[in-house]
Amino acid sequence: MASQPKWEGKVSAKLQNATADQIWPLFTDFFNFHKWFPTLATCSGVHGTNGEPGCIRYCAGFSIPSDATSDHTVKPVAWSKERLVAVDHDDHVLSYEIVESNIGFKSYVSTVKIVPLGPDCQVGCVIDWSFTVEAVQGLVLDDLVKKYDVGLQRVSRIMEDCVLGN
C-alpha cells in the first residue's frame, strides 16, 4: 500500500514585547496549553511528567472538525492524544506527535520554535509553528494552514499579554 502524500505547513507570529525566555515556559507547560489556545476546551496530562519527552496530553474541543458520524448527526467533540517527542531548552524547540485522534490526522508531527530577536535576545521573539501530516480527507492544506495561523496569532497575543501582566 502506497503512503499518502505529506502535507507541510508553517506559520509564524512576531511578539514585540515578550522575549523567548518569557514565552518558552508557556509552551513547555505541555499539559496546560488550553490556557493559551482559546478554542481548546481542555488539555490535560494522561501519561508521564509534564514537559518531559514521552509525556502524553489529551486535548479536546479545537477548531479542526472531528470525523463525521455515519448518519451525519451531531459530531462528537474533536480530540487528540499528543506525545511530546523532543524538547531543546537551549534552542527553545519542542516537537510533538499525535498518537491517537478523531480528527483524521495520520503521521502528524509538529515543531514549535521560539526565536529570540535583537542583539541581546531581549527585543521580542518569533514563534514558528510547523507541521507535517498525511493529506487529510475533507480538508484543504491552505485552509488548514490558515487555521493554524489564526490560532497562533491568538495564542501569541494571549501569551504576550500574560507575560506583560495584562
Legacy VTK file of the C-alpha trace (Angstrom):
# vtk DataFile Version 3.0
C-alpha trace
ASCII
DATASET POLYDATA
POINTS 166 float
0.000 0.000 0.000
1.430 3.395 -1.009
1.703 6.019 1.675
-0.373 9.163 1.490
1.305 12.365 0.285
2.624 14.502 3.132
1.382 17.994 3.761
3.691 20.547 5.317
2.750 23.874 6.817
4.414 26.632 8.787
3.090 29.747 10.468
4.833 32.446 12.497
3.939 35.170 14.960
6.175 38.065 15.989
5.944 39.303 19.558
7.337 42.785 20.126
7.205 42.884 23.913
7.897 39.353 25.145
11.218 37.548 24.964
11.850 33.936 24.014
12.812 33.232 27.644
9.421 34.556 28.796
7.364 32.653 26.193
9.243 29.344 26.261
7.953 28.118 29.663
4.366 28.626 28.483
4.914 26.162 25.616
6.799 23.632 27.730
3.839 23.533 30.136
2.600 20.858 27.746
-0.392 19.691 29.810
-1.910 23.182 30.107
-1.972 24.522 26.550
-5.708 25.261 26.884
-4.735 28.325 28.941
-3.367 29.921 25.764
-5.428 28.363 22.955
-8.974 29.780 23.118
-10.746 27.035 21.140
-9.172 24.250 23.189
-11.748 23.376 25.847
-9.478 21.006 27.718
-5.878 19.875 27.816
-4.565 17.549 30.483
-1.821 15.039 31.097
-2.600 11.349 30.667
0.931 9.923 30.871
4.344 10.944 32.123
5.742 14.136 33.585
4.563 17.475 32.158
7.150 18.971 29.804
9.315 15.840 29.613
9.779 13.882 26.363
7.417 10.930 26.252
4.614 12.613 28.195
1.171 12.499 26.584
-1.618 15.064 26.789
-5.296 14.790 25.907
-6.729 17.809 24.057
-10.368 18.350 23.108
-12.587 20.993 21.587
-10.419 22.667 18.947
-11.393 24.086 15.550
-10.362 21.045 13.467
-13.610 19.113 12.934
-13.898 15.526 14.107
-14.576 12.720 11.638
-18.221 12.719 10.561
-20.604 10.230 12.106
-22.041 7.612 9.762
-25.540 9.121 9.909
-24.326 12.764 9.811
-25.913 13.596 13.155
-24.191 15.639 15.840
-20.445 15.149 15.662
-18.524 14.193 18.756
-16.092 16.687 20.248
-12.808 16.754 18.329
-9.958 15.295 20.406
-6.389 14.100 20.173
-3.718 12.491 22.317
-0.333 14.096 21.710
3.110 12.858 22.741
5.950 15.277 23.416
8.834 13.746 21.459
11.657 16.268 21.897
12.478 19.338 23.976
15.559 21.521 23.476
15.598 24.164 26.196
18.768 25.854 24.872
17.327 26.455 21.390
13.694 26.811 22.554
12.406 23.999 20.307
9.867 21.277 21.028
8.253 18.626 18.851
5.163 16.547 19.430
3.130 13.972 17.536
-0.495 12.926 17.513
-0.709 9.322 18.688
-4.499 8.989 18.570
-7.387 11.239 17.486
-10.790 11.526 15.861
-9.760 14.381 13.536
-8.330 12.282 10.710
-4.672 13.251 11.190
-2.201 10.458 10.365
1.572 10.660 10.838
1.244 14.146 12.348
4.369 15.773 13.765
4.554 19.404 14.857
7.503 21.570 15.884
7.401 24.849 17.788
10.477 27.058 17.853
10.790 30.326 19.761
13.392 32.552 18.075
14.820 35.429 20.135
15.142 38.833 18.461
17.710 41.597 18.905
21.427 41.575 19.571
20.931 40.714 23.241
17.870 38.472 22.602
15.712 40.948 24.542
13.794 42.684 21.720
10.879 40.310 21.371
10.710 36.944 19.657
9.159 34.985 16.815
7.122 31.833 17.364
7.454 29.399 14.440
4.951 26.519 14.394
5.382 23.916 11.647
3.752 20.565 10.979
3.766 17.584 8.649
0.789 15.284 8.249
-0.548 12.846 5.684
-3.088 14.531 3.406
-6.380 14.751 5.317
-9.554 13.740 3.527
-12.121 16.541 3.566
-9.564 19.297 4.290
-7.539 21.593 2.051
-3.927 22.278 3.048
-4.208 26.062 2.574
-7.299 26.150 4.804
-5.517 24.097 7.454
-2.518 26.448 7.391
-4.894 29.416 7.756
-6.469 27.778 10.841
-3.004 27.317 12.326
-2.125 30.927 11.566
-5.299 32.267 13.187
-4.695 30.022 16.194
-1.056 31.054 16.585
-1.857 34.763 16.306
-4.418 34.371 19.123
-2.070 32.259 21.243
0.800 34.711 20.829
-1.359 37.710 21.845
-2.654 35.903 24.923
0.831 34.761 25.927
2.326 38.191 25.408
-0.454 39.798 27.462
0.181 37.278 30.229
3.918 37.910 30.495
3.271 41.665 30.439
0.800 41.301 33.291
-2.238 42.385 31.246
LINES 1 167
166 0 1 2 3 4 5 6 7 8 9 10 11 12 13 14 15 16 17 18 19 20 21 22 23 24 25 26 27 28 29 30 31 32 33 34 35 36 37 38 39 40 41 42 43 44 45 46 47 48 49 50 51 52 53 54 55 56 57 58 59 60 61 62 63 64 65 66 67 68 69 70 71 72 73 74 75 76 77 78 79 80 81 82 83 84 85 86 87 88 89 90 91 92 93 94 95 96 97 98 99 100 101 102 103 104 105 106 107 108 109 110 111 112 113 114 115 116 117 118 119 120 121 122 123 124 125 126 127 128 129 130 131 132 133 134 135 136 137 138 139 140 141 142 143 144 145 146 147 148 149 150 151 152 153 154 155 156 157 158 159 160 161 162 163 164 165
